[in-house]
């Protein structure tokens, strides 16, 4: 048996190019998950898996599942798993095995940590996902004990371009090797059947992780459900749980972005009354390629669109309720549910700066550079209060700087270049 790690080449479909087989995990619950891979031209014969305790002791697997290759899309479902447990798995095809993959099942109750980031799309010919999205994905891959990652939408620029999907999966391959991935449909993703095939989702869905309940909405024009239909679904969905209630969608209800100053009024009108009546604590969105925190009527609205797409400027005069923002950056938010303190904390991580002309990544920050920190108490607790600290941790010895000699021109993007001094800093 030939053992190859994640990111190694597997020749597919008679093509002269060498394609990397990239496994990824979706639709995880406390006792099940779905193993997928890209491209689909790689068809495994069998999947081997074991919980971390067995794998660490033996370096091998004690369970196996034969792949069902008779229907598309090809994927393998695993059931009867232990909750809150890390599993290791490998895919085998004709003696070639893709190894070193893992994921965590979700705890049924209690603690849960996860990552929110988004807008990972590229802008060819100026830069690709390999040059921008990979910087963020590789940093997230190093996060310990993360149950899942959710992308706030616009995973790609053109959902009908298989080459960009390949760059998306290649950019995120180290991330996909360590955790479950969840998607939110963005306006660029649009193709609903493809999202369903790749991630097993169809616009709106929800799931639980420990004491967190995450409801995903489809705010795009391509949704198969009207806003009214989604409201009816959301009311019923949120009424079914007493866990922390977190909503994720692509378009912002509130934003200071120049082209949508104030936010999307249609979404405010239909969704905000539900958020308020059903005790939603946090609403995450993408679409605006920046970070912004806005507080409205006890709800924290967070724009998290720093996954690699071209940066968007925010208006100098911020919309009412805007507390903190960051532009021209790459990064993500780390969310932690702590049952002991009955709190939800959000740490906003800055990874890199991008020049104002968007041509270069100009600065890489040390790991865990926190530029905003929020601690929330559940709305049904007394006083419905939240606490926060917005003081950033300044970059110290872990920061890599490069000179940018190009005169900034607003919204002008030319071929991306990551200087060698930044690359050497990883």
Secondary structure as the mmCIF struct_conf table of DSSP 4:
data_model
#
loop_
_struct_conf.conf_type_id
_struct_conf.id
_struct_conf.beg_label_comp_id
_struct_conf.beg_label_asym_id
_struct_conf.beg_label_seq_id
_struct_conf.end_label_comp_id
_struct_conf.end_label_asym_id
_struct_conf.end_label_seq_id
STRN STRN1 UNK A 2 UNK A 4
TURN_TY1_P TURN_TY1_P1 UNK A 6 UNK A 7
STRN STRN2 UNK A 9 UNK A 10
TURN_TY1_P TURN_TY1_P2 UNK A 13 UNK A 14
BEND BEND1 UNK A 16 UNK A 17
STRN STRN3 UNK A 19 UNK A 20
STRN STRN4 UNK A 22 UNK A 26
BEND BEND2 UNK A 27 UNK A 27
BEND BEND3 UNK A 30 UNK A 31
STRN STRN5 UNK A 33 UNK A 38
BEND BEND4 UNK A 39 UNK A 39
TURN_TY1_P TURN_TY1_P3 UNK A 40 UNK A 41
BEND BEND5 UNK A 45 UNK A 45
STRN STRN6 UNK A 46 UNK A 51
HELX_RH_AL_P HELX_RH_AL_P1 UNK A 52 UNK A 58
BEND BEND6 UNK A 59 UNK A 60
BEND BEND7 UNK A 62 UNK A 62
STRN STRN7 UNK A 63 UNK A 66
BEND BEND8 UNK A 70 UNK A 73
STRN STRN8 UNK A 76 UNK A 78
BEND BEND9 UNK A 80 UNK A 80
HELX_LH_PP_P HELX_LH_PP_P1 UNK A 81 UNK A 82
TURN_TY1_P TURN_TY1_P4 UNK A 83 UNK A 84
STRN STRN9 UNK A 86 UNK A 93
TURN_TY1_P TURN_TY1_P5 UNK A 94 UNK A 95
STRN STRN10 UNK A 96 UNK A 104
HELX_LH_PP_P HELX_LH_PP_P2 UNK A 105 UNK A 107
BEND BEND10 UNK A 108 UNK A 110
STRN STRN11 UNK A 112 UNK A 117
STRN STRN12 UNK A 123 UNK A 123
TURN_TY1_P TURN_TY1_P6 UNK A 124 UNK A 126
STRN STRN13 UNK A 127 UNK A 127
TURN_TY1_P TURN_TY1_P7 UNK A 129 UNK A 132
HELX_RH_AL_P HELX_RH_AL_P2 UNK A 133 UNK A 141
TURN_TY1_P TURN_TY1_P8 UNK A 142 UNK A 142
TURN_TY1_P TURN_TY1_P9 UNK A 144 UNK A 145
STRN STRN14 UNK A 148 UNK A 151
BEND BEND11 UNK A 153 UNK A 153
BEND BEND12 UNK A 157 UNK A 157
TURN_TY1_P TURN_TY1_P10 UNK A 159 UNK A 160
HELX_RH_AL_P HELX_RH_AL_P3 UNK A 162 UNK A 171
TURN_TY1_P TURN_TY1_P11 UNK A 172 UNK A 172
HELX_RH_AL_P HELX_RH_AL_P4 UNK A 173 UNK A 176
TURN_TY1_P TURN_TY1_P12 UNK A 177 UNK A 178
BEND BEND13 UNK A 179 UNK A 179
STRN STRN15 UNK A 180 UNK A 183
TURN_TY1_P TURN_TY1_P13 UNK A 187 UNK A 189
HELX_RH_AL_P HELX_RH_AL_P5 UNK A 192 UNK A 199
BEND BEND14 UNK A 200 UNK A 200
BEND BEND15 UNK A 203 UNK A 203
STRN STRN16 UNK A 205 UNK A 209
TURN_TY1_P TURN_TY1_P14 UNK A 210 UNK A 211
STRN STRN17 UNK A 212 UNK A 216
BEND BEND16 UNK A 220 UNK A 220
TURN_TY1_P TURN_TY1_P15 UNK A 221 UNK A 222
BEND BEND17 UNK A 224 UNK A 225
HELX_RH_AL_P HELX_RH_AL_P6 UNK A 227 UNK A 239
TURN_TY1_P TURN_TY1_P16 UNK A 240 UNK A 240
BEND BEND18 UNK A 243 UNK A 243
STRN STRN18 UNK A 244 UNK A 248
BEND BEND19 UNK A 250 UNK A 251
BEND BEND20 UNK A 253 UNK A 254
STRN STRN19 UNK A 257 UNK A 257
HELX_RH_3T_P HELX_RH_3T_P1 UNK A 258 UNK A 260
TURN_TY1_P TURN_TY1_P17 UNK A 261 UNK A 262
HELX_RH_AL_P HELX_RH_AL_P7 UNK A 265 UNK A 277
TURN_TY1_P TURN_TY1_P18 UNK A 278 UNK A 279
STRN STRN20 UNK A 282 UNK A 285
BEND BEND21 UNK A 287 UNK A 290
STRN STRN21 UNK A 291 UNK A 296
TURN_TY1_P TURN_TY1_P19 UNK A 297 UNK A 298
STRN STRN22 UNK A 299 UNK A 304
BEND BEND22 UNK A 307 UNK A 309
HELX_LH_PP_P HELX_LH_PP_P3 UNK A 310 UNK A 311
HELX_LH_PP_P HELX_LH_PP_P4 UNK A 313 UNK A 313
STRN STRN23 UNK A 314 UNK A 314
HELX_LH_PP_P HELX_LH_PP_P5 UNK A 315 UNK A 315
BEND BEND23 UNK A 316 UNK A 317
HELX_LH_PP_P HELX_LH_PP_P6 UNK A 318 UNK A 319
TURN_TY1_P TURN_TY1_P20 UNK A 320 UNK A 321
STRN STRN24 UNK A 322 UNK A 326
BEND BEND24 UNK A 328 UNK A 328
STRN STRN25 UNK A 329 UNK A 338
TURN_TY1_P TURN_TY1_P21 UNK A 339 UNK A 342
STRN STRN26 UNK A 343 UNK A 354
TURN_TY1_P TURN_TY1_P22 UNK A 356 UNK A 357
BEND BEND25 UNK A 358 UNK A 359
STRN STRN27 UNK A 360 UNK A 364
HELX_LH_PP_P HELX_LH_PP_P7 UNK A 365 UNK A 366
TURN_TY1_P TURN_TY1_P23 UNK A 367 UNK A 368
STRN STRN28 UNK A 370 UNK A 377
TURN_TY1_P TURN_TY1_P24 UNK A 379 UNK A 380
BEND BEND26 UNK A 381 UNK A 381
HELX_RH_3T_P HELX_RH_3T_P2 UNK A 382 UNK A 384
STRN STRN29 UNK A 386 UNK A 389
HELX_LH_PP_P HELX_LH_PP_P8 UNK A 391 UNK A 395
TURN_TY1_P TURN_TY1_P25 UNK A 397 UNK A 398
STRN STRN30 UNK A 400 UNK A 401
BEND BEND27 UNK A 406 UNK A 406
HELX_LH_PP_P HELX_LH_PP_P9 UNK A 407 UNK A 408
TURN_TY1_P TURN_TY1_P26 UNK A 410 UNK A 411
STRN STRN31 UNK A 417 UNK A 418
HELX_RH_AL_P HELX_RH_AL_P8 UNK A 420 UNK A 423
TURN_TY1_P TURN_TY1_P27 UNK A 424 UNK A 425
#
